[in-house]
Amino acid sequence: MENDRLAIFEGPTGALRLGVEGYQFPDVTNDEWDSNWLVITGDAVLDGRSWRFRDPCFTTFELQRLADWLDQVAAGTAEQNFCGFTEPNLDFERVSDASIRIGLSLEALPPWANRDGDFSDVGFEVSIGSQLNVAATSLRRFLEQFPVRATGR
């Protein structure tokens, strides 16, 4: 994946580079949900170990909500500390005034992760700052290429 086509998050113990491969159902254009699922690609690193995942993690409107939330957290105006999604593969949480935590679970887990429990989660922290605005801008670029289609909202 080319860096200018990624939303990049980097912290002291981990990194995540997200891309959008396309709509999960490119031929479905008239269903509020199925028309808007996006196949997300991720290159992740945690404690020096890397892996990749590919899964329909977000809808177009969830990706827009994440971009807005990242900008709000960076500006100190976010009303919610947590940004989660229908498919709980990824989540984002403000854990302090200085950082957010990116959680990876289910299909986004590394292959070596313990999957014995009901819900396994690994993650890392990222400093709050301009990095979040840059990632939000990248997410909005994906939405220019893959806009919200059918809506009932």
ABEGO torsion letter per residue (X at the ends): XBAAABBBBBBAABBBBBBBAEBABAABAABAAAAABBBBBBBBBBGGBBBBBBBBABBAAAAAAAAAAAAAAAAGABABABBBBABAABBBBBABAABBBBBBBEAABBAABBAABABBBBBBBBBBEAAAAAAAAAAAAAAAABBBBBBAX
